[in-house]
């Protein structure tokens, strides 16, 4: 059995979340047996890798960096939350800098501005403490 549990919020980089998963035999058609494992301890780790976005760092550097700035994990994580998906190549099928995707790119800028407005004096920053921007600022 494979159980996938996406951690949507709160987003805390490399944070472990632990939970107990219990099977409710009383509300199922499965009969509990003496050798049946009835609960599982699961650990979820909120970590992110650029490979989850369906692009590579080389693609980011050649197609994305000139439009939305250099790669950072926090920027990519923000994009995933803002656009509601991991697949950047699907979201920007012709690349982020094309006229066809200008509205989507502007929406990212607007979402970042809304985030920063909601956190006055503490704008979204990359892993090194540099404020995140989507070009042009």
VENHUJO-V460989 format. One record per backbone hydrogen bond with DSSP energy under -0.5 kcal/mol. NH is the residue of the N-H (numbers start at 0). CO is the residue of the C=O. If there is no record, write none. Layout:
# VENHUJO-V460989
nh,co
NH,CO
NH,CO
This chain:
# VENHUJO-V460989
nh,co
3,1
4,2
5,3
7,5
11,9
12,10
13,45
14,11
14,45
16,43
18,41
20,18
20,39
21,19
22,37
24,22
26,23
27,24
35,32
37,35
39,20
41,18
41,39
43,16
45,14
45,43
46,44
51,48
52,49
53,50
54,49
59,55
60,56
61,57
62,58
63,58
63,59
64,59
66,63
67,63
68,63
68,64
75,71
76,72
77,73
78,74
79,75
80,76
81,77
82,78
83,79
84,79
87,52
87,85
88,52
90,86
91,87
92,89
94,91
97,94
100,97
101,98
104,100
105,101
106,102
107,103
108,104
109,105
110,106
111,107
112,108
113,109
114,110
115,111
116,112
117,113
118,114
118,115
119,116
121,118
125,129
128,125
131,123
134,132
